[in-house]
């Protein structure tokens, strides 16, 4: 019973149908610092909410947040992403992401704080008291957004529940995903009303603009999900939607098109508010040698103090004496990641043309230098080539791609990340933690959210979208007019998963909106969420991830002192690269065949758009302990049997 209580009861929803163990349930979170007299001062509110900050930031060893796009068509890690192995991902017996501890902690805050606030019993500055309450609304919304992306339909819980069987099971009932998304927007509206405008605490704390940006992201996510999955079991009310089998949702109805328009309109409004408040950082177009370290656009991602950049809305500050990270050390070596051939080829030439277009001026891919030459300045700034200065010490230069090193620091594709490098070489010392900041939210996303939401909603580009798109393109060193690119686009020549929705090609305008998003968010952990909401994965069939052109002139880089090649490929023993017979381009998942589930490529099954709920949770939310009688339902194509793979779709 204690294990059940630990896993479920204290989690905010407390979704078990058992009594007892009240000593644990009744205990306040952070019990050593939250007696009944807590939540009575401004400082106490501030301490509680900052303790709940859980943003994805750099930490400890490894390449930090720059690994977040591994396992997509943008970046490849040393190991493949199991989501692309149908049949290998199975329903778990217990645990998993179906958890509510964080939600409970935020609901506990509201239960204790709001009555005191309304009664005027919290001492301190009124503006800051309201601000910290706003932070709590933001943090609950952010947590719910994570649940929405993972599971779709989800219980909506706004208070700490009693340890009573009937109440707990009732509260466990899932609500349709559009209702969850609307609940998130409501929390964010409350946050926006209460939060102070940026900058707050040197932009190290949540601000009104951060909440507005998250609101635009949530609304865009849900609006495009509903549109792209319309007519499937992944949308409430769609054919095969599992919620239809529950009596408590028998009266549910939805107008999908109306919901889509609602969410897209909300995305546009919120994005525009951020754009107005936080201008883009300038690109001064210094991209070569060490001049890149004088470029505000580059340094925004690698400075030790990011507060001065107009585009930055929230970042994490480090102190190398107390809390730091080794991100720069790993990026210098290769970082156990690498951009894919698909990603690198998607970047435009500086004249705005795709590389395959007539008269594009593309210099070929025999060398990284030729790949990067005359390309979109984002590629030139944020991808290394041998000889690049990596600090202001001109002796510290990028070497040949580190494809033969140990897994923890190798370059997996030969195309290496340059983002996040600071010009001070002190950050390279493996014995010292770095204090380079970690960027969490920036206003550049708002531009792209607005453009996509507006075009998806109206099926045309408004003058405002063209203005915003032109600003993003101009900063990247491209012509402002996107039609230069759109008119030259040939989707049959694009190796980009996002050119598809539901297995069919999208139109060229939509594809280039998606391309722009891909080009702007280099190594910023956006890609998988985008691919899922665009429904851009089900066409995958034995897809092979590739990197740079190893079996060309660059193979001469990898020779020993005697001039003998260090490259070893199958059928030789202990291979370290993929064979030329497979492709001229390095294939990180075709180096070895034995025991390699990714050897034949990446595949997809519809079930993987959402995660399964593990068996334990069905048993705990059933009046009689039988999974088939649980008040919750499984996600499409997933069974309720532990260690079982999705059914066919």
C-alpha positions in Angstrom: 0.0 0.0 0.0 2.8 2.4 0.8 4.1 2.0 -2.7 0.7 2.8 -4.2 0.5 5.9 -2.0 4.0 6.9 -3.0 3.3 6.5 -6.7 -0.3 7.8 -6.9 -1.9 9.3 -3.9 0.4 12.2 -3.2 0.4 13.2 -6.8 -2.3 15.8 -6.7 -4.9 13.8 -8.4 -4.3 11.0 -5.8 -5.8 8.5 -8.3 -6.1 5.4 -6.1 -9.2 3.8 -4.8 -7.8 2.9 -1.4 -8.0 4.4 2.1 -5.4 4.5 4.8 -1.9 5.9 4.9 -3.4 9.3 5.8 -0.2 10.4 7.5 1.4 10.6 4.1 -1.5 12.0 2.2 -2.1 14.8 4.7 1.5 15.8 4.6 2.2 19.1 2.8 4.8 19.0 0.0 8.1 20.3 1.0 7.0 19.4 4.5 10.2 20.5 6.2 9.6 24.1 5.0 5.8 24.4 4.7 4.0 24.4 8.0 0.5 25.9 8.2 1.9 29.4 8.8 3.7 29.3 5.4 2.4 31.3 2.4 1.9 34.3 4.6 4.6 36.6 3.2 5.8 37.7 -0.2 9.2 36.1 0.3 7.6 32.7 1.1 5.6 32.8 -2.1 8.7 33.7 -4.0 10.7 30.8 -2.5 8.0 28.2 -3.2 7.5 29.1 -6.9 11.2 29.4 -7.7 11.7 25.9 -6.1 9.2 24.6 -8.7 11.1 26.0 -11.8 11.7 22.9 -13.9 12.8 24.3 -17.3 15.0 22.3 -19.7 18.4 23.9 -19.2 22.1 22.9 -19.3 23.3 20.8 -16.4 26.4 18.8 -15.5 28.2 16.7 -18.1 27.2 16.6 -21.8 26.1 19.1 -24.4 23.1 20.3 -22.5 20.0 21.5 -24.3 21.8 21.3 -27.6 21.1 17.5 -27.5 17.3 18.0 -27.4 16.8 17.5 -31.1 18.6 14.2 -31.2 16.4 11.4 -32.5 14.8 13.6 -35.3 15.6 14.3 -38.9 17.6 17.4 -37.6 20.1 15.7 -35.3 21.4 12.2 -34.6 22.7 11.0 -31.3 25.0 8.0 -30.8 22.0 5.8 -30.2 18.8 5.9 -32.2 15.5 7.0 -30.8 13.3 4.0 -29.8 10.2 5.8 -30.9 11.1 4.7 -34.5 11.1 1.0 -33.6 7.4 -0.2 -33.9 6.9 -3.1 -31.6 9.8 -2.3 -29.3 8.0 0.4 -27.3 5.6 -1.4 -25.0 3.1 -0.6 -22.3 4.8 -0.6 -18.9 3.6 -2.3 -15.7 3.7 0.8 -13.5 5.0 4.3 -13.2 5.6 6.4 -16.3 4.6 9.9 -17.2 1.0 9.5 -15.9 1.9 11.2 -12.7 0.5 14.2 -10.8 3.0 15.1 -8.1 4.0 18.4 -9.6 0.3 19.3 -10.3 -0.5 18.6 -6.6 2.3 20.8 -5.4 0.9 23.7 -7.5 -2.6 23.0 -6.4 -1.4 23.0 -2.8 0.0 26.4 -3.3 -3.3 27.7 -4.6 -5.3 26.0 -1.8 -3.1 27.7 0.8 -2.4 31.0 -0.9 -5.5 32.2 -2.6 -7.7 32.4 0.5 -5.0 34.3 2.4 -4.5 36.6 -0.6 -8.3 37.3 -1.0 -8.5 38.0 2.8 -5.5 40.4 2.6 -3.4 38.3 5.0 -0.2 38.0 2.9 2.3 40.7 3.9 4.6 42.3 1.4 4.5 44.3 -1.8 1.2 43.8 -3.5 2.7 43.8 -7.0 5.2 41.0 -6.1 2.6 39.0 -4.3 0.4 39.0 -7.4 3.5 38.2 -9.5 4.4 35.0 -7.6 0.8 33.8 -7.8 1.0 34.5 -11.5 4.2 32.3 -11.6 2.2 29.5 -10.0 -0.5 29.7 -12.7 2.2 29.7 -15.4 4.0 26.6 -13.8 0.8 24.6 -13.6 0.0 25.5 -17.2 3.4 24.5 -18.3 3.1 21.1 -16.5 -0.3 20.5 -18.1 1.1 21.3 -21.5 3.6 18.6 -21.0 0.8 16.1 -20.2 -1.2 17.3 -23.2 1.7 16.6 -25.6 2.4 13.2 -24.0 -1.1 11.9 -23.5 -3.7 14.2 -25.2 -6.8 13.7 -23.1 -6.0 14.2 -19.4 -7.8 14.8 -16.0 -8.2 18.4 -15.0 -7.5 18.9 -11.3 -7.5 22.2 -9.6 -7.4 21.4 -5.9 -5.7 19.0 -3.5 -8.1 16.0 -3.0 -9.0 14.1 0.1 -8.0 10.4 0.5 -11.5 9.2 -0.3 -12.0 6.4 -2.8 -15.0 7.8 -4.7 -13.7 11.3 -5.0 -10.3 10.1 -6.2 -11.7 7.8 -8.8 -14.1 10.5 -10.0 -11.2 13.0 -10.3 -9.2 10.5 -12.4 -11.6 10.8 -15.4 -9.9 12.1 -18.5 -11.1 15.2 -20.2 -10.9 15.7 -24.0 -7.6 17.3 -25.1 -9.2 20.5 -26.4 -10.7 21.1 -23.0 -7.3 20.5 -21.4 -5.8 23.0 -23.8 -8.5 25.5 -23.0 -7.7 25.0 -19.3 -4.0 25.7 -20.0 -4.9 28.9 -21.8 -7.1 30.0 -18.9 -4.3 29.4 -16.4 -2.0 31.4 -18.7 -4.5 34.2 -19.0 -4.5 34.5 -15.2 -0.7 34.4 -15.2 -0.6 37.2 -17.8 -2.9 39.3 -15.7 -0.8 38.9 -12.6 2.8 38.8 -13.8 5.1 41.8 -14.3 6.5 42.7 -17.7 10.0 41.8 -18.6 12.7 42.1 -17.4 12.0 40.4 -14.0 15.0 39.6 -11.9 17.5 40.0 -14.7 15.2 37.8 -16.9 15.9 34.9 -14.6 12.2 34.8 -13.5 9.0 34.3 -15.4 7.5 37.5 -16.9 4.2 38.4 -18.6 5.9 38.0 -22.0 7.1 34.5 -21.1 3.4 33.6 -20.3 2.2 35.2 -23.6 4.8 33.2 -25.6 3.9 29.9 -23.9 0.2 30.7 -24.6 1.0 31.2 -28.3 2.9 27.9 -28.3 0.1 25.9 -26.6 -2.6 27.4 -28.8 -0.6 26.7 -32.0 0.2 23.2 -30.9 -3.5 22.3 -30.2 -4.9 24.1 -33.2 -2.6 22.4 -35.6 -3.0 19.0 -33.9 -6.8 19.2 -34.2 -6.5 20.2 -37.8 -4.0 17.7 -38.9 -5.5 14.7 -37.0 -9.1 15.6 -37.8 -11.0 12.4 -38.7 -8.9 10.1 -36.6 -9.0 8.6 -33.1 -6.4 11.2 -31.9 -9.0 13.9 -31.9 -12.0 14.0 -29.5 -15.1 12.7 -31.2 -13.2 11.3 -34.1 -13.8 7.8 -35.4 -12.3 5.3 -32.9 -11.7 7.9 -30.2 -11.4 5.8 -27.1 -13.2 8.4 -24.9 -16.5 7.6 -26.7 -16.6 4.3 -24.8 -16.9 6.1 -21.4 -20.4 7.0 -20.1 -19.1 10.3 -18.5 -18.2 11.5 -22.0 -21.4 10.3 -23.7 -22.7 13.8 -24.1 -19.5 15.3 -25.3 -19.6 17.0 -28.7 -17.1 19.2 -30.6 -17.0 21.3 -33.7 -13.4 20.6 -34.7 -13.2 23.5 -37.3 -14.4 26.0 -34.7 -11.9 24.8 -32.2 -9.1 25.0 -34.7 -10.0 28.6 -35.5 -10.2 29.4 -31.8 -6.8 28.1 -30.9 -5.1 29.6 -34.0 -6.6 33.0 -33.3 -5.4 32.8 -29.7 -1.9 31.8 -31.0 -1.8 34.9 -33.2 -3.0 37.3 -30.6 -0.5 36.1 -28.0 2.4 35.9 -30.4 1.8 39.5 -31.6 1.9 40.7 -28.0 5.4 39.2 -27.6 6.6 40.5 -30.9 5.5 44.1 -29.9 7.3 43.8 -26.5 10.5 42.1 -27.4 12.3 42.9 -30.7 14.6 40.5 -32.5 18.3 40.7 -31.7 20.4 42.1 -34.5 22.6 40.0 -36.7 25.5 42.3 -37.7 26.5 39.6 -40.3 29.9 39.0 -38.8 30.1 35.3 -39.3 33.7 34.5 -40.1 36.8 33.8 -38.2 36.5 35.2 -34.6 34.1 38.0 -35.8 31.2 35.8 -34.9 31.9 36.5 -31.3 31.1 40.1 -32.0 27.7 39.2 -33.4 24.8 39.7 -31.0 22.7 37.0 -32.7 25.4 34.4 -32.2 26.3 35.5 -28.6 22.7 35.5 -27.5 23.1 31.7 -27.2 26.5 31.6 -25.6 26.9 34.6 -23.3 27.4 34.4 -19.5 24.8 37.1 -19.1 21.9 37.0 -21.5 19.7 39.6 -19.9 20.9 42.4 -22.2 19.5 40.8 -25.4 16.2 42.2 -26.3 15.0 38.9 -27.7 15.7 36.9 -24.6 12.7 36.5 -22.3 13.9 33.9 -19.8 17.3 32.3 -19.3 19.1 30.4 -16.5 22.1 32.0 -14.8 25.0 29.9 -13.5 27.8 30.5 -11.0 30.9 28.5 -11.9 31.8 28.4 -8.1 28.5 26.7 -7.2 26.4 25.4 -10.1 27.7 25.2 -13.6 28.0 22.8 -16.5 30.3 21.3 -19.1 28.3 22.1 -22.2 31.0 24.0 -24.1 33.6 21.3 -23.4 31.5 18.7 -25.1 30.4 20.9 -28.0 34.1 21.5 -28.7 34.6 17.8 -29.2 31.5 16.9 -31.1 29.0 16.5 -28.2 27.7 13.0 -29.0 25.4 14.6 -31.6 25.5 15.9 -35.2 23.3 17.6 -37.7 21.9 15.3 -40.4 22.4 15.6 -44.1 18.7 16.2 -44.5 18.9 19.2 -42.1 22.0 20.8 -43.6 20.6 20.5 -47.1 17.3 22.2 -46.1 19.1 25.5 -45.4 18.8 28.0 -48.3 21.5 29.7 -50.2 22.0 33.4 -49.3 20.1 34.3 -52.5 17.0 32.6 -51.1 17.1 29.6 -53.4 17.1 25.9 -52.4 20.4 24.2 -53.1 19.0 22.2 -56.0 17.4 25.2 -57.8 19.0 26.3 -61.1 21.6 29.0 -60.6 21.4 28.6 -56.8 25.2 28.8 -56.6 25.5 25.7 -54.4 29.2 24.6 -54.0 28.6 21.0 -53.3 29.2 18.8 -50.3 32.7 17.4 -50.9 33.9 19.5 -48.0 32.1 21.1 -45.1 33.6 24.4 -46.2 31.8 24.1 -49.6 28.6 23.0 -47.9 28.5 26.1 -45.7 29.7 28.6 -48.3 27.1 31.3 -49.4 24.4 29.6 -47.3 21.8 31.0 -44.9 23.9 32.7 -42.2 22.3 30.6 -39.5 24.0 27.6 -40.9 27.3 29.4 -41.3 27.2 30.6 -37.7 25.9 27.5 -35.9 27.7 24.7 -37.7 31.5 24.2 -37.5 33.9 23.8 -40.3 37.6 22.9 -39.8 39.6 26.1 -39.0 36.8 28.0 -37.4 38.0 30.0 -34.4 36.3 28.5 -31.3 37.5 31.1 -28.9 39.2 34.5 -29.3 42.5 32.6 -28.8 43.2 31.9 -32.5 45.1 28.8 -31.6 41.9 27.1 -30.6 40.3 26.1 -33.9 37.9 23.5 -35.0 39.5 20.3 -36.1 38.3 17.8 -38.6 35.0 16.3 -37.6 35.4 14.1 -34.6 33.7 11.0 -35.9 36.1 8.4 -34.5 36.1 9.3 -30.8 34.4 7.6 -27.9 30.6 7.8 -27.9 30.4 10.4 -25.1 32.0 13.1 -27.2 32.1 12.0 -30.8 30.5 13.7 -33.8 27.8 11.3 -34.9 27.3 12.7 -38.4 30.4 14.8 -39.2 28.3 18.0 -39.2 29.1 19.5 -35.8 27.3 22.1 -33.6 29.0 25.5 -33.2 26.1 27.0 -31.2 26.7 27.8 -27.5 30.5 28.4 -27.8 31.8 31.4 -25.7 34.9 33.2 -26.8 36.6 32.9 -23.4 38.7 29.7 -23.4 38.3 29.3 -19.6 35.1 27.5 -20.4 37.1 24.7 -22.0 38.7 23.5 -18.8 37.2 20.2 -17.9 38.1 20.7 -14.3 36.0 23.8 -14.0 32.3 24.2 -14.5 31.2 26.8 -17.0 28.8 29.6 -16.3 27.6 30.2 -19.8 23.8 30.9 -19.6 21.1 28.6 -20.8 18.4 30.2 -23.0 14.9 29.1 -22.2 12.5 31.4 -24.1 13.1 34.0 -26.8 10.7 36.2 -28.8 11.9 34.9 -32.2 9.5 32.0 -31.7 6.6 34.3 -31.6 7.2 35.5 -35.1 7.1 31.9 -36.4 4.1 31.0 -34.3 2.2 33.9 -35.7 3.1 33.2 -39.4 2.1 29.5 -39.1 -1.1 30.1 -37.2 -2.2 32.8 -39.6 -1.5 30.8 -42.7 -3.1 27.7 -41.3 -6.2 29.6 -40.3 -6.6 31.7 -43.5 -4.8 29.7 -46.2 -3.0 32.8 -47.3 -0.2 35.0 -46.1 -1.4 38.3 -44.7 0.7 41.5 -44.9 1.6 41.1 -41.3 2.8 37.6 -41.7 4.9 38.7 -44.7 6.3 41.5 -42.5 7.2 39.1 -39.7 8.6 36.5 -42.1 10.7 39.1 -43.8 12.2 40.2 -40.5 13.3 36.6 -39.7 14.7 36.1 -43.2 16.5 39.4 -43.3 18.2 38.6 -40.0 19.4 35.3 -41.5 21.0 37.1 -44.4 18.3 36.1 -46.9 16.0 38.1 -49.2 13.0 39.3 -47.2 10.5 38.0 -49.8 9.7 34.4 -49.1 8.2 33.9 -52.5 11.7 33.9 -53.9 12.1 30.6 -52.1 8.5 29.3 -52.5 8.5 29.7 -56.2 11.8 27.8 -56.5 10.7 24.9 -54.2 10.4 21.4 -55.7 9.0 19.2 -52.9 10.2 16.1 -54.8 13.8 17.2 -54.1 13.3 18.0 -50.5 14.5 15.4 -48.0 12.4 16.7 -45.1 9.9 14.8 -43.0 7.9 18.0 -42.5 6.9 18.2 -46.2 4.2 15.6 -45.3 1.0 15.7 -43.3 -0.8 12.4 -42.9 1.5 10.9 -45.6 0.6 13.5 -48.2 2.6 16.5 -49.4 1.7 19.9 -48.1 1.6 23.0 -50.3 4.8 24.9 -50.9 3.9 27.9 -48.7 3.2 25.7 -45.7 6.3 23.6 -46.4 8.5 26.8 -46.4 6.9 28.0 -43.2 7.9 24.7 -41.7 11.4 25.0 -43.3 11.8 28.5 -41.7 11.0 27.1 -38.3 13.4 24.3 -38.8 16.2 26.7 -39.9 15.6 29.1 -37.0 15.5 26.6 -34.2 18.9 25.1 -34.6 19.5 22.6 -31.8 16.7 24.2 -29.7 14.7 21.1 -28.9 11.6 22.1 -31.0 11.7 19.5 -33.8 9.9 16.4 -32.4 7.0 18.4 -31.0 6.6 20.1 -34.4 6.8 16.8 -36.3 4.1 15.3 -34.1 1.6 18.1 -34.3 2.2 18.4 -38.1 1.5 14.6 -38.3 4.7 14.3 -40.3 6.0 10.9 -39.3 3.7 8.1 -40.7 5.3 8.1 -44.1 8.6 6.8 -42.6 9.6 3.4 -44.0 13.1 2.2 -43.4 14.3 5.8 -43.5 18.1 6.1 -43.2 19.7 8.9 -41.2 22.8 10.3 -43.0 25.5 12.8 -42.2 28.4 14.3 -44.2 29.9 12.9 -47.4 32.5 10.7 -45.8 33.4 8.6 -48.9 34.6 11.5 -50.9 37.6 13.8 -50.5 37.0 14.1 -46.8 38.0 10.5 -46.2 41.6 11.7 -46.6 41.2 13.5 -43.3 41.2 10.2 -41.4 44.7 8.7 -41.9 47.4 7.8 -39.4 51.0 9.1 -39.4 51.9 6.5 -42.0 49.2 7.5 -44.3 47.0 4.5 -43.6 43.2 5.0 -43.4 41.8 4.9 -39.9 38.3 4.3 -41.3 37.1 0.7 -40.8 33.8 -0.5 -42.3 32.0 -3.8 -42.5 32.7 -6.6 -43.2 36.0 -5.8 -41.3 36.0 -6.4 -37.6 35.3 -3.5 -35.2 33.9 -1.1 -37.8 33.9 2.6 -36.9 32.0 4.0 -39.9 29.3 2.9 -42.3 30.5 1.2 -45.6 30.8 3.0 -48.9 28.6 0.3 -50.4 25.7 1.5 -48.3 26.1 5.2 -49.1 28.7 7.9 -49.8 27.3 9.6 -46.7 28.1 8.6 -43.2 25.2 6.5 -41.7 25.5 6.5 -37.9 23.1 3.6 -37.5 24.6 1.4 -40.2 28.1 1.0 -38.7 27.3 -2.4 -37.2 24.6 -4.8 -38.1 24.7 -7.3 -35.2 22.3 -6.4 -32.4 21.5 -3.1 -34.1 17.7 -2.6 -34.3 18.1 0.6 -36.3 20.3 -1.0 -39.1 17.4 -1.2 -41.6 16.3 2.3 -40.9 13.5 4.2 -39.0 9.9 3.3 -39.1 6.7 4.7 -37.6 3.4 3.5 -36.2 0.4 5.8 -35.5 0.2 4.7 -31.8 3.5 6.5 -31.2 2.1 10.0 -31.7 0.9 9.6 -28.0 2.4 7.7 -25.1 0.6 4.8 -23.5 -0.8 4.8 -19.9 0.9 2.0 -17.9 -1.2 -0.8 -16.5 -0.9 0.2 -12.9 -3.0 3.3 -13.4 -6.0 1.3 -14.8 -6.0 -1.0 -11.8 -5.8 1.9 -9.3 -8.7 3.8 -11.0 -11.0 0.8 -11.2 -13.8 0.3 -8.6 -13.1 -3.4 -8.5 -9.4 -3.4 -9.4 -10.0 -4.7 -12.9 -8.4 -2.8 -15.8 -11.4 -3.1 -18.0 -13.6 -1.3 -15.5 -11.3 1.7 -15.0 -12.7 5.1 -15.4 -9.7 6.0 -17.6 -9.1 4.8 -21.2 -6.0 3.9 -23.1 -4.6 6.0 -26.0 -5.3 4.9 -29.6 -3.9 1.5 -30.6 -2.2 0.9 -27.2 -3.4 -2.1 -25.2 -4.0 -2.2 -21.5 -1.7 -5.2 -21.0 1.8 -4.7 -19.5 4.7 -5.5 -21.9 2.4 -5.4 -24.9 3.1 -3.5 -28.1 0.6 -1.4 -30.0 -2.0 -3.1 -32.1 -1.9 -2.6 -35.9 -3.4 0.6 -37.3 
